[in-house]
């Protein structure tokens, strides 16, 4: 079953990719779509082979279950990226997830990491690094600068004010 | 006019105090109230003396105008502190004034700088220093910790969402 091993290896690469490179750039987005397409092609070939070897549909399904789950997971990430680009995401955040939100705001505003870096006067590598670790340990001044560079004005208010107006 | 010089010296001390120690602690609040009271006493004595020396009310008013302005300024600060304690202030903020807002939140929650320091596991001196410089260069993680210690949950959202719901 060297084909299955080869598919497993590909899956390993995708899982690793999923961990290292979240889909937060156009490149990662295009690469992920290509990878899913080629991987689905590989699975189809594998299933044909298993069918020729006489495996039942149930056996084939159980063998490809983990792979299907992974495909769905990556497709969900692709769809999420597309939704963010359309501005279809919850824009509310707090001091715990403001870093992740800054990444979404950039994608939504249609700016690449390099374009944001230019506006901030830092290297694209710096923005890439900041985004990959969710702007961990960023100063509030830095967050303010990124929001300004993205042309986004935010308001911060006690949670109950946004909910019910009560203390 | 040595009494006027003495009053001027007192005013100098108050102005300096106003710059160094904003009214953000119970101590500063009580000290400011005491200072205003004793200073008003001084001004009354000065005015009596001027009257005995034959100055007109207009002359006396013009001599004490600057002093009156200063008294009013400090009284306004005292009233602001009292309003914050009652929770009567705009709780909305942004990444430019979040630092000042953290000070107001603490006063409103009725915590002293020492009590906040204890909850944060830092020295009262650290909190005092942070508050005096408006939490400049504080990390978003630090801001999150202070908010948590104060028991305040905030939401951050694009400004237009709080205003009109439009992008």
Interface residues (C-beta under 8 A of the other chain):
Chain A: X87 X91 X92 X93 X94 X95 X96 X98 X99 X101 X135 X136 X137 X138 X139 X140 X141 X143 X144 X147 X152 X153 X154 X155 X156 X157 X158 X159 X160 X161 X162 X167
Chain B: X87 X91 X92 X93 X94 X95 X96 X98 X99 X101 X135 X136 X137 X138 X139 X140 X141 X143 X144 X147 X152 X153 X154 X155 X156 X157 X158 X159 X160 X161 X162 X167
